[in-house]
Amino acid sequence: MALPSKSIFSIILLLVTLSLSKAELDAHYYDKKCPQLEKIISETILSATFQDPKVPARILRMFFHDCFIRGCDASILLDSTPKNQAEKDAPPNLSVRSFYVIDEAKTKLEKACPHTVSCADIIAIAARDAVTMSGGPYWKMLKGRKDGKVSKASDTINLPTPTSNVSQLIQSFAKRGLGVKDLVTLSGGHTLGFSHCSSFQARLHNFSLLHDIDPSLNTEFALGLRKKCPKPNTDGNAGDFLDSTASVFDNDYYRQVLEGKGLFSSDQSLVGDYRTRWIVEAFAKDQSLFFKEFAASMVKLGNVGVSQNGEVRFNCRIVN
């Protein structure tokens, strides 16, 4: 049966709209429009890291938390308004910080190539530079993202939590087109950084009716953590580093997890599940394999939810 010409036109229009809304990212997107882009961002990250060694871990986390909500659209950078609480002010993002580093890079880029580089692309490139500068792999970050116009604190309920189990993590990553290998690989980002007691102290005191301490934790490690995070804990800054080389991007995280020294139960759960343990073991043995897979998974993460329906913000904190 032949379709009426009106229906054919509607279908063509729909196909054109769909192809326009899905952005085509390209490593050379700014080559002509803003050739100094990479240099400006890497110098900004390097200078900020020199002032504050926590910057790389925070920028990497910012990229994850941005892409996991509405796709990689810099919605995490938007400030709250009297009528709307934004993502950055939701509990899971209160420890992200270092937004000033992205502001700094944006200010320099607006001078060099006005209204050209999206805030979403700045975060993506900055995350890559944060990894490389910390001793991790380098990869060509695809570019051409647009900035979103919506940021809601309530959406952060969709972020994976430090208490998530493997099944919950697999489900969360699958919703974003990421597989089991991506999940284990990107968890390796926990090789950088520090966590406050609030994210793991439930494992250290009154864990269950049978166990005061989570039995999946290495006993000596757990007792050390209990000293840092007593109950009640009056020091809001108390906590521990995510692995034993917390300012170096390496595969130590996987070795720690195999020894029962994963800080979060989400990390430790990767060892207790047959779907993920073999990948943890492979990365613990072979750092170059981990680096190769991490670069590939970061490119995939950077493609999550990317669309052309946004804008290039003048200021990363407010919509145009």
N, C-alpha and C positions, 0 to 999 in steps of 0.2 A: 504494500500500500504506500503510495507516494505521500510524503509529508507536505502540508501547505507551505508556501514560500515564507510565510510569517514565522512558522516554527523553525525552519532552516536558518532564517536570519537570527532568531533568538539563540539557537544552539551555537552558531558562529560567534555571536557577541559574547556568550558565556565562556567559550573556549579562549577568546582573545583576552577577556577580563582575567581568567584564571592564570594565563601565561604572564600577564602583566603583574599580577599581585605576588607571584613567586619570584623573588629576586634571583638574578644570575650573578653569583659572586665570582670575582676574578682577582688573582694575585697582582695583576698589573693595573687595577682599576684607577689608581691615582698617578700612574707613571707620568702622564702629561699634565694633569691638572694640579698635582702637588708633589713634585719629585722629592722634596726634602722631608716628606711626611715621616718616614721610618727613622731618620736621623733625629728629628725633633722629639719624637716619642721616646726613643731609647735613651737620649741624653737626659730627658726629664725623669725617667724612671731611675736611671743611674744616680743622678744627683739626689733624688728623694731617698733612695736606699742608703746612700752615704750618710744622710742626716738621720734616718730611722730604719734600722735593719728589719723592722716588721713589715715594711712596705710590700715586698714581693709576695708574701703569703696572703696579704690582704687584697692585693690586686687580682691574684689568681682566684681567690674566693669570690670576689666581686663578679668576675666573669661567669663562674658557675651559677651564682645566685641570680644573675641577670638572665642568662639563657634559659634557666629552668622555669621561669615564671611565664613570660609572654614571648619567649624566644629572645634572641640576642638583639634587643632594641633599645638598650640603655634606659629602660624604665626604672632601674634601680637608682639612677642618678637624680631623678626628679624629686624636688623638695615637696613636703606636705604643704597644703594650703588650709585656710580656715574651714573649707568645706570638704577636704579630703585628706585622709592620712595615707601617705605614700609608702611604697615598699621598704624604703631605707629606714623607716621608723617602726617597722614591725619587729617583734622580739628576735626572730632568727637573723636579722640583719644589723642589730645594734652593735655587734662586734666587727662588722666589715670594715668600716672606717677608711681613712686615706683617700676619700673622695677628692680632697684638695689636689691630689697628684693629677687626676684626670682634668680637673679645672685648669691647672697650670699648663698642661699639654694643649688643651683646647685654646687657651688664650694665645699661646705662641702660634698655633696653627691658623687662628683667625687673622693674625698679622701676616703670616707667610702666604696663605691662600684663603682669603675670606669666603665664608659660607660654602665650603667645599667638603670638608671631612666630617662625617657623622660621629657623634659621641659613641655610638655602638661600635664603630670601627676602632676608635681610640682604645676602648676597653679591651677589645679582642687582640690588638697588636701589643698593648701594654702587658697583657697576661702572658703572651708568648715571650716578650722581653724579660719579664719577671722570672720566668722559668730558665731561660738561657743564661741570664746573668747570675743565677744561683747554681750554675753548673749543669743544668739540664739540656735537653736537645733544642735545636733550632728548627723551625719549619716555616714554609711560606704561608703566611696567614692570608686567606682569601678576603677580599674587601668588596664594599659596595652595599653594606647594610644601611638601612634608614632608621631614624630614631622614632620610637613610639610616642604616643601622646597620652597614654593612660598608665597610671601607676597606683595600685591599690594594696594597702597593707594586708588586707584580708586574703589576697592571692598567695601570700607566702605560706599558707597552710599546705600548699602543694610541694614545698621543698622537702627533700629527704631529711630525716632527723638523726641525731647521734644514737638514738635507740631503735632505729629501723632494723628489721631482720632481713635476711637475704631475699625472701619472697617479696616483701614490700619494696625493697630496693630495685629488684628486677622489674617489677610492675611500673614503678616510677620512671625508670630509665626507658622502658619500652614505650611509654606514652610519648616520649620525645624522640622516638626512632633510634634509640641506642640499645645495643645488645648486652649480653652478660659480660663479654670481654671488655666492652667500653666501661661498664660499671666497675669492674675490678681495676682496670687501667686508670680511670679517672680518680678512683679512691686513692691512688698513689700520690695525688696532689697533697695528701695529708703528710707527705714527707717535709713540707714547709709549714712552720707556724707553731702556735701556742693555743691552748684551750683553757678557759676558766673552769674551776671546779664544778660549776652548775651543770656542765654538759656531761659529766661522768660520775659525780659523787654518789648517785643512786646505786652504783655498782660496788661501793665501798662500805656502806653502812645499811644494815637491815635489808639486805638484798632480797631475801625470801624467807619463808618460814623455816627452811632447812639450813640456809647458808647466810651468814652475816655479810660475807664478801662473795661477789660473783665467782663461782668456781672455774670459769673459763679464764680468769686472770691469773697470771704468774704470781704466786704467793708473796715472794720478796718484793716484787714490783708493786703489788697492791698495798703492802704495809708501808712502803715509801710514799705512796700517793695519799694514804690515810693521814700521814704526818703533815703533808702539804695541805690537805683538805679535811681538817677535823670537823666534828659535828658537835655543836653548831659552828659554822665557819663565819667569822666576822670580817675576814679580809676579802673584799670584793675583787682584788687583783690576783688572788691565789689561783694556782693551776699548775699545768705541766706542759712541756714541749711535746709535740705530736710524734716525734721520733728522736733518736739520740743525736742526730745531725740536723737539727731543725732549721738551720739557715742554708743548708746545702741540698740541692735537688738531686737525690740519688735513690737507690732501691732499698735503703735501710728500713723504710716503713714495712716492707713485706717480710723482712727477716724478724723484725720486732713482733709483728702479728703472729708469725709462726711460733714464737717463743711465749705467746700469751701476754704480750706487752702492748696490745692495741688499746689505745686510750678509750675510744668509743666502743660501745657494744656493736654498733653497725660495722666497725672495722673488724672486730674480733669474730663476728658472725661469718665473715668471708672464709675463715679457716674451717668452720664447723659444717660447711655445706659442700656436698660433692660437686655441685655445679660450678663452684667458684674456687675451691681449694687448689685444684691443679694449676690454675692460672697464677694464684699467689705463689705457689712453689716455683713455677717457671720464672717469674719475675725476681724472686728472691735469689735464684741461681744466676740469672743472666741480666745484668743491668742494661746492656745494649739492646736486648729484646724489649725490655720495659720502655726505654727511650723511644724506640721505633714505634711501638704501639701507642705510647702516650701522644706523640706528635699526630698520629693518624686519628686518634679519638678526639683530640682537641679541634682538629679540622671539622670532624663530624659534629661536635658540640656547637661549634661556631656557625653551623648551617641550620641549627634548630629554629624553626618558626620565623625565618628571615622573610620579610616581605618588602615590596616597593611602595606600600601605602603610607609610609611615614614621611618624615621631613628630615632636614639637616638642621639641628638646633643651633642657634647663635650662642646660647648659653646652655650648658648641659643640665642645669638645675631647673630650667623652666621651658615650657613649650613656647614655640614662636608666637 
